[in-house]
C-alpha cells in the first residue's frame, strides 16, 4: 500500500504540535523519509515507530491517519531483538535475551566501577581544594596582619631586654651570680 502525500503532510503537521516531546524525532524521521521516498521499508519503519512509542500524545491521531495505508503488525520478539542488534542465537530467542542481559549487566558493572573511581577522585580533589583554600586563608591573614603593622594601624609591643632596677642586681659581665 502506498501512503498518500496528503496523509504524510497531515501526520507531520500533527507532530509539530508535540515538537518538544522526547519521542517526536523517533516518529518524525521515518514519516519524513516516507514523504521523500515511498519505500516498503520506510512504511515498516513508520509502523515500528508508532508501535514503539505508544505513550506519545500524537500516536492515536497518527494511527487514524495511517489506517488503511500501513499494515500494523504486532512486533515479535525476534523483530524487536533484531531492531536492537544482530541476533547471535536466532534459534533460541530466550537465550538471546539472556545473553543480552548478561552483556548489559557486565557493562553496568563496569560503569558502576567507573563511577566509583570518579567519585573517589572527586573526594580527593575536594580535600586538596580545601587544603589549598586553608593555606591561602592563612597566608592572607598573615599578610593583612603584616600590612596593618607596617601601616601603623596596630602597634606591636616587642619584648624588651630586662633592665635591672639597681646596678648591684646586674650580673657581672663574665660570670654567673
VEXBATOR-694733 format. One record per atom (N, C-alpha, C): residue number from 1; residue in three letters; atom name; x, y, z. Coordinates in steps of 0.05 Angstrom, whole numbers. Example, Ala and Ser with C-alpha at 12.3 -4.5 7.8 and 13.67 -1.06 7.14 Angstrom:
BEGIN
   n res atom   east  north     up
   1 ALA    N    264   -114    156
   1 ALA   CA    246    -90    156
   1 ALA    C    264    -66    156
   2 SER    N    257    -45    142
   2 SER   CA    273    -21    143
   2 SER    C    258      1    157
***
This chain:
BEGIN
   n res atom   east  north     up
   1 UNK    N     17    -24      0
   1 UNK   CA      0      0      0
   1 UNK    C     18     25      0
   2 UNK    N      8     44    -14
   2 UNK   CA     23     70    -14
   2 UNK    C      8     90      3
   3 UNK    N     23    107     17
   3 UNK   CA     11    127     34
   3 UNK    C      9    153     18
   4 UNK    N    -14    165     16
   4 UNK   CA    -17    190      1
   4 UNK    C      0    212     14
   5 UNK    N      9    230     -3
   5 UNK   CA     25    253      6
   5 UNK    C     10    270     26
   6 UNK    N    -16    273     21
   6 UNK   CA    -33    290     39
   6 UNK    C    -33    278     67
   7 UNK    N    -35    251     69
   7 UNK   CA    -34    238     95
   7 UNK    C     -8    242    109
   8 UNK    N     14    240     94
   8 UNK   CA     40    244    106
   8 UNK    C     44    273    116
   9 UNK    N     34    293    100
   9 UNK   CA     37    321    108
   9 UNK    C     19    327    132
  10 UNK    N     -4    315    134
  10 UNK   CA    -21    319    157
  10 UNK    C     -9    306    182
  11 UNK    N      4    283    178
  11 UNK   CA     18    270    200
  11 UNK    C     41    287    211
  12 UNK    N     56    300    192
  12 UNK   CA     78    317    201
  12 UNK    C     67    342    215
  13 UNK    N     44    352    206
  13 UNK   CA     31    375    219
  13 UNK    C     22    367    247
  14 UNK    N     12    344    249
  14 UNK   CA      3    334    275
  14 UNK    C     26    332    295
  15 UNK    N     49    323    285
  15 UNK   CA     73    321    302
  15 UNK    C     85    348    310
  16 UNK    N     80    368    294
  16 UNK   CA     91    395    300
  16 UNK    C     80    405    327
  17 UNK    N     56    397    334
  17 UNK   CA     45    406    360
  17 UNK    C     60    395    383
  18 UNK    N     74    372    379
  18 UNK   CA     88    359    400
  18 UNK    C    118    358    395
  19 UNK    N    128    379    384
  19 UNK   CA    157    380    376
  19 UNK    C    175    379    401
  20 UNK    N    165    387    424
  20 UNK   CA    181    386    448
  20 UNK    C    182    359    462
  21 UNK    N    165    341    453
  21 UNK   CA    164    314    466
  21 UNK    C    189    298    458
  22 UNK    N    201    283    477
  22 UNK   CA    226    269    471
  22 UNK    C    224    247    450
  23 UNK    N    200    236    446
  23 UNK   CA    196    214    427
  23 UNK    C    189    224    399
  24 UNK    N    185    250    396
  24 UNK   CA    176    260    370
  24 UNK    C    196    254    347
  25 UNK    N    222    259    351
  25 UNK   CA    241    253    329
  25 UNK    C    240    224    320
  26 UNK    N    235    205    338
  26 UNK   CA    234    177    331
  26 UNK    C    211    171    313
  27 UNK    N    190    186    315
  27 UNK   CA    166    183    298
  27 UNK    C    168    200    273
  28 UNK    N    179    224    276
  28 UNK   CA    180    243    254
  28 UNK    C    198    233    231
  29 UNK    N    222    224    239
  29 UNK   CA    242    217    218
  29 UNK    C    232    196    198
  30 UNK    N    220    173    207
  30 UNK   CA    210    154    187
  30 UNK    C    188    165    169
  31 UNK    N    171    183    181
  31 UNK   CA    149    195    165
  31 UNK    C    162    213    144
  32 UNK    N    182    228    152
  32 UNK   CA    195    246    133
  32 UNK    C    210    231    111
  33 UNK    N    222    208    118
  33 UNK   CA    235    191     98
  33 UNK    C    214    180     78
  34 UNK    N    191    173     89
  34 UNK   CA    170    162     72
  34 UNK    C    159    184     53
  35 UNK    N    159    208     62
  35 UNK   CA    150    231     46
  35 UNK    C    168    234     21
  36 UNK    N    194    230     25
  36 UNK   CA    213    234      3
  36 UNK    C    215    209    -15
  37 UNK    N    211    185     -4
  37 UNK   CA    215    161    -19
  37 UNK    C    195    140     -9
  38 UNK    N    176    133    -26
  38 UNK   CA    156    113    -19
  38 UNK    C    168     85    -22
  39 UNK    N    179     76      0
  39 UNK   CA    192     50      1
  39 UNK    C    178     33     22
  40 UNK    N    176      8     17
  40 UNK   CA    162    -10     36
  40 UNK    C    177    -11     63
  41 UNK    N    203     -9     62
  41 UNK   CA    218     -9     88
  41 UNK    C    212     16    104
  42 UNK    N    207     39     90
  42 UNK   CA    200     64    104
  42 UNK    C    173     61    117
  43 UNK    N    154     48    103
  43 UNK   CA    127     44    115
  43 UNK    C    130     26    140
  44 UNK    N    146      6    139
  44 UNK   CA    150    -11    162
  44 UNK    C    163      5    185
  45 UNK    N    181     22    178
  45 UNK   CA    195     39    198
  45 UNK    C    175     57    212
  46 UNK    N    156     68    197
  46 UNK   CA    135     85    208
  46 UNK    C    118     69    227
  47 UNK    N    110     45    218
  47 UNK   CA     93     28    235
  47 UNK    C    109     20    261
  48 UNK    N    134     13    258
  48 UNK   CA    151      6    281
  48 UNK    C    153     30    301
  49 UNK    N    157     54    289
  49 UNK   CA    160     78    306
  49 UNK    C    134     83    322
  50 UNK    N    111     80    309
  50 UNK   CA     86     85    323
  50 UNK    C     81     63    344
  51 UNK    N     88     38    338
  51 UNK   CA     84     17    357
  51 UNK    C    104     18    380
  52 UNK    N    128     29    375
  52 UNK   CA    149     31    395
  52 UNK    C    144     54    415
  53 UNK    N    128     73    407
  53 UNK   CA    124     97    424
  53 UNK    C     94    101    430
  54 UNK    N     82     82    443
  54 UNK   CA     53     84    447
  54 UNK    C     45    106    467
  55 UNK    N     64    116    483
  55 UNK   CA     57    137    502
  55 UNK    C     58    165    490
  56 UNK    N     67    167    465
  56 UNK   CA     68    194    452
  56 UNK    C     40    205    448
  57 UNK    N     35    230    454
  57 UNK   CA      8    241    453
  57 UNK    C     -4    241    425
  58 UNK    N     12    240    404
  58 UNK   CA      2    241    377
  58 UNK    C     -3    214    364
  59 UNK    N      4    192    378
  59 UNK   CA      2    166    366
  59 UNK    C    -26    158    357
  60 UNK    N    -46    164    374
  60 UNK   CA    -73    157    367
  60 UNK    C    -82    171    342
  61 UNK    N    -77    197    340
  61 UNK   CA    -84    211    316
  61 UNK    C    -69    202    292
  62 UNK    N    -43    196    295
  62 UNK   CA    -27    187    272
  62 UNK    C    -36    159    263
  63 UNK    N    -43    142    281
  63 UNK   CA    -53    116    273
  63 UNK    C    -79    118    257
  64 UNK    N    -96    137    265
  64 UNK   CA   -121    141    250
  64 UNK    C   -115    153    222
  65 UNK    N    -94    169    220
  65 UNK   CA    -86    180    194
  65 UNK    C    -76    158    176
  66 UNK    N    -59    140    187
  66 UNK   CA    -46    119    171
  66 UNK    C    -63     94    168
  67 UNK    N    -86     91    182
  67 UNK   CA   -102     67    179
  67 UNK    C   -111     64    150
  68 UNK    N   -108     40    140
  68 UNK   CA   -116     35    113
  68 UNK    C    -92     39     93
  69 UNK    N    -71     51    103
  69 UNK   CA    -48     56     85
  69 UNK    C    -23     40     95
  70 UNK    N    -22     35    120
  70 UNK   CA      1     20    131
  70 UNK    C    -10     -5    146
  71 UNK    N      4    -27    142
  71 UNK   CA     -4    -51    156
  71 UNK    C      8    -51    184
  72 UNK    N     -9    -56    204
  72 UNK   CA      0    -56    232
  72 UNK    C      4    -85    240
  73 UNK    N     29    -93    241
  73 UNK   CA     35   -120    251
  73 UNK    C     47   -118    278
  74 UNK    N     38   -134    296
  74 UNK   CA     48   -134    323
  74 UNK    C     77   -143    322
  75 UNK    N     94   -130    337
  75 UNK   CA    123   -138    336
  75 UNK    C    127   -165    350
  76 UNK    N    144   -181    339
  76 UNK   CA    151   -206    351
  76 UNK    C    177   -202    367
  77 UNK    N    183   -222    384
  77 UNK   CA    207   -220    399
  77 UNK    C    231   -219    381
  78 UNK    N    230   -234    359
  78 UNK   CA    253   -235    340
  78 UNK    C    256   -208    327
  79 UNK    N    234   -194    319
  79 UNK   CA    237   -168    306
  79 UNK    C    246   -147    325
  80 UNK    N    238   -148    350
  80 UNK   CA    247   -129    370
  80 UNK    C    277   -132    375
  81 UNK    N    285   -157    379
  81 UNK   CA    314   -163    383
  81 UNK    C    330   -155    359
  82 UNK    N    320   -160    336
  82 UNK   CA    335   -153    311
  82 UNK    C    337   -123    308
  83 UNK    N    316   -109    317
  83 UNK   CA    316    -80    316
  83 UNK    C    337    -68    333
  84 UNK    N    344    -81    355
  84 UNK   CA    364    -71    374
  84 UNK    C    391    -84    371
  85 UNK    N    396    -98    349
  85 UNK   CA    422   -110    344
  85 UNK    C    419   -137    331
  86 UNK    N    441   -146    319
  86 UNK   CA    440   -171    305
  86 UNK    C    436   -195    324
  87 UNK    N    421   -215    315
  87 UNK   CA    416   -238    331
  87 UNK    C    440   -257    330
  88 UNK    N    450   -265    353
  88 UNK   CA    472   -284    354
  88 UNK    C    460   -313    355
  89 UNK    N    439   -316    372
  89 UNK   CA    426   -342    374
  89 UNK    C    398   -340    364
  90 UNK    N    394   -342    337
  90 UNK   CA    368   -338    325
  90 UNK    C    348   -361    331
  91 UNK    N    358   -384    338
  91 UNK   CA    340   -407    343
  91 UNK    C    328   -404    371
  92 UNK    N    343   -397    391
  92 UNK   CA    334   -395    419
  92 UNK    C    333   -366    427
  93 UNK    N    309   -353    424
  93 UNK   CA    307   -324    429
  93 UNK    C    309   -318    459
  94 UNK    N    300   -336    476
  94 UNK   CA    302   -332    505
  94 UNK    C    331   -332    513
  95 UNK    N    347   -349    501
  95 UNK   CA    376   -350    507
  95 UNK    C    389   -324    497
  96 UNK    N    379   -314    474
  96 UNK   CA    390   -288    463
  96 UNK    C    383   -265    483
  97 UNK    N    359   -265    494
  97 UNK   CA    352   -245    513
  97 UNK    C    370   -247    538
  98 UNK    N    375   -272    547
  98 UNK   CA    393   -276    570
  98 UNK    C    421   -267    564
  99 UNK    N    431   -273    540
  99 UNK   CA    458   -264    532
  99 UNK    C    460   -234    533
 100 UNK    N    439   -221    522
 100 UNK   CA    440   -191    521
 100 UNK    C    437   -180    549
 101 UNK    N    422   -193    566
 101 UNK   CA    420   -183    594
 101 UNK    C    447   -186    609
 102 UNK    N    461   -209    603
 102 UNK   CA    488   -213    615
 102 UNK    C    507   -191    605
 103 UNK    N    506   -185    580
 103 UNK   CA    523   -164    569
 103 UNK    C    517   -137    582
 104 UNK    N    491   -132    585
 104 UNK   CA    482   -107    598
 104 UNK    C    492   -106    627
 105 UNK    N    489   -128    642
 105 UNK   CA    498   -128    669
 105 UNK    C    528   -123    671
 106 UNK    N    543   -135    653
 106 UNK   CA    572   -131    653
 106 UNK    C    579   -102    647
 107 UNK    N    565    -90    628
 107 UNK   CA    570    -61    622
 107 UNK    C    562    -44    646
 108 UNK    N    540    -51    659
 108 UNK   CA    530    -36    682
 108 UNK    C    550    -38    705
 109 UNK    N    562    -61    709
 109 UNK   CA    582    -65    730
 109 UNK    C    607    -48    724
 110 UNK    N    615    -48    698
 110 UNK   CA    638    -31    691
 110 UNK    C    633     -2    695
 111 UNK    N    608      7    688
 111 UNK   CA    601     35    691
 111 UNK    C    600     42    721
 112 UNK    N    590     24    737
 112 UNK   CA    589     30    766
 112 UNK    C    617     32    778
 113 UNK    N    635     15    769
 113 UNK   CA    663     17    778
 113 UNK    C    675     43    769
 114 UNK    N    669     51    745
 114 UNK   CA    680     77    734
 114 UNK    C    668    100    750
 115 UNK    N    643     99    757
 115 UNK   CA    630    120    773
 115 UNK    C    643    121    801
 116 UNK    N    648     98    813
 116 UNK   CA    661     97    839
 116 UNK    C    689    109    838
 117 UNK    N    703    102    817
 117 UNK   CA    731    113    814
 117 UNK    C    730    143    811
 118 UNK    N    711    153    795
 118 UNK   CA    709    182    791
 118 UNK    C    701    196    817
 119 UNK    N    683    183    833
 119 UNK   CA    674    195    858
 119 UNK    C    698    197    878
 120 UNK    N    715    176    878
 120 UNK   CA    739    177    896
 120 UNK    C    757    200    887
 121 UNK    N    761    203    862
 121 UNK   CA    778    225    852
 121 UNK    C    765    252    859
 122 UNK    N    739    254    858
 122 UNK   CA    725    278    865
 122 UNK    C    729    285    895
 123 UNK    N    727    265    912
 123 UNK   CA    732    270    941
 123 UNK    C    760    279    946
 124 UNK    N    780    266    932
 124 UNK   CA    808    274    935
 124 UNK    C    812    303    925
 125 UNK    N    799    310    903
 125 UNK   CA    801    337    893
 125 UNK    C    789    357    912
 126 UNK    N    766    350    925
 126 UNK   CA    754    367    944
 126 UNK    C    772    372    968
 127 UNK    N    785    350    978
 127 UNK   CA    804    353   1000
 127 UNK    C    827    371    993
 128 UNK    N    838    367    969
 128 UNK   CA    861    383    961
 128 UNK    C    852    412    958
 129 UNK    N    829    417    947
 129 UNK   CA    819    445    944
 129 UNK    C    815    457    971
 130 UNK    N    805    442    991
 130 UNK   CA    801    453   1018
 130 UNK    C    828    460   1030
 131 UNK    N    848    443   1027
 131 UNK   CA    874    448   1038
 131 UNK    C    887    473   1026
 132 UNK    N    885    476   1000
 132 UNK   CA    895    499    986
 132 UNK    C    881    524    996
 133 UNK    N    854    522    999
 133 UNK   CA    839    545   1009
 133 UNK    C    847    553   1037
 134 UNK    N    852    533   1054
 134 UNK   CA    860    539   1082
 134 UNK    C    888    552   1082
 135 UNK    N    906    542   1066
 135 UNK   CA    933    554   1065
 135 UNK    C    931    583   1054
 136 UNK    N    914    587   1034
 136 UNK   CA    910    614   1023
 136 UNK    C    898    633   1044
 137 UNK    N    879    623   1060
 137 UNK   CA    867    640   1080
 137 UNK    C    888    647   1102
 138 UNK    N    904    627   1110
 138 UNK   CA    925    633   1129
 138 UNK    C    945    653   1119
 139 UNK    N    953    650   1094
 139 UNK   CA    972    669   1082
 139 UNK    C    960    697   1080
 140 UNK    N    934    698   1074
 140 UNK   CA    921    724   1072
 140 UNK    C    920    738   1099
 141 UNK    N    913    722   1120
 141 UNK   CA    912    734   1147
 141 UNK    C    940    743   1156
 142 UNK    N    960    728   1150
 142 UNK   CA    988    736   1157
 142 UNK    C    996    761   1142
 143 UNK    N    989    763   1116
 143 UNK   CA    995    787   1100
 143 UNK    C    980    811   1110
 144 UNK    N    955    808   1117
 144 UNK   CA    939    830   1127
 144 UNK    C    950    841   1153
 145 UNK    N    957    822   1171
 145 UNK   CA    969    830   1197
 145 UNK    C    995    845   1192
 146 UNK    N   1012    835   1174
 146 UNK   CA   1037    849   1168
 146 UNK    C   1032    877   1157
 147 UNK    N   1013    880   1139
 147 UNK   CA   1007    907   1129
 147 UNK    C    996    926   1150
 148 UNK    N    980    915   1168
 148 UNK   CA    969    931   1189
 148 UNK    C    991    941   1208
 149 UNK    N   1011    924   1213
 149 UNK   CA   1034    932   1229
 149 UNK    C   1051    953   1214
 150 UNK    N   1055    947   1188
 150 UNK   CA   1072    965   1172
 150 UNK    C   1059    992   1169
 151 UNK    N   1033    994   1167
 151 UNK   CA   1020   1020   1163
 151 UNK    C   1015   1034   1190
 152 UNK    N   1022   1021   1211
 152 UNK   CA   1019   1033   1238
 152 UNK    C    992   1032   1249
 153 UNK    N    974   1016   1238
 153 UNK   CA    947   1014   1249
 153 UNK    C    947    997   1275
 154 UNK    N    966    979   1277
 154 UNK   CA    969    962   1301
 154 UNK    C    998    966   1311
 155 UNK    N   1000    970   1336
 155 UNK   CA   1027    973   1348
 155 UNK    C   1033    947   1363
 156 UNK    N   1055    935   1357
 156 UNK   CA   1063    910   1370
 156 UNK    C   1084    917   1391
 157 UNK    N   1080    908   1416
 157 UNK   CA   1098    912   1437
 157 UNK    C   1118    889   1437
 158 UNK    N   1142    894   1427
 158 UNK   CA   1162    873   1426
 158 UNK    C   1174    870   1454
 159 UNK    N   1183    847   1460
 159 UNK   CA   1195    841   1486
 159 UNK    C   1221    857   1488
 160 UNK    N   1224    871   1510
 160 UNK   CA   1248    886   1515
 160 UNK    C   1267    870   1533
 161 UNK    N   1293    876   1532
 161 UNK   CA   1313    863   1549
 161 UNK    C   1308    874   1578
 162 UNK    N   1306    856   1597
 162 UNK   CA   1301    865   1624
 162 UNK    C   1325    882   1635
 163 UNK    N   1318    905   1645
 163 UNK   CA   1338    923   1656
 163 UNK    C   1336    921   1686
 164 UNK    N   1359    916   1700
 164 UNK   CA   1357    914   1729
 164 UNK    C   1350    941   1742
 165 UNK    N   1336    939   1764
 165 UNK   CA   1327    963   1778
 165 UNK    C   1351    978   1790
 166 UNK    N   1370    963   1801
 166 UNK   CA   1394    976   1812
 166 UNK    C   1418    963   1800
 167 UNK    N   1440    978   1797
 167 UNK   CA   1464    966   1785
 167 UNK    C   1475    943   1801
 168 UNK    N   1470    941   1826
 168 UNK   CA   1481    919   1841
 168 UNK    C   1467    892   1834
 169 UNK    N   1444    894   1823
 169 UNK   CA   1429    869   1816
 169 UNK    C   1439    858   1789
 170 UNK    N   1454    874   1775
 170 UNK   CA   1464    865   1749
 170 UNK    C   1485    844   1753
 171 UNK    N   1486    825   1735
 171 UNK   CA   1506    804   1736
 171 UNK    C   1533    814   1726
 172 UNK    N   1554    804   1737
 172 UNK   CA   1580    813   1725
 172 UNK    C   1582    803   1697
 173 UNK    N   1598    816   1681
 173 UNK   CA   1600    811   1652
 173 UNK    C   1609    783   1646
 174 UNK    N   1626    772   1659
 174 UNK   CA   1637    746   1652
 174 UNK    C   1629    723   1670
 175 UNK    N   1612    726   1689
 175 UNK   CA   1607    704   1707
 175 UNK    C   1578    701   1714
 176 UNK    N   1574    682   1730
 176 UNK   CA   1547    677   1739
 176 UNK    C   1544    685   1768
 177 UNK    N   1521    692   1777
 177 UNK   CA   1514    703   1803
 177 UNK    C   1523    691   1827
***
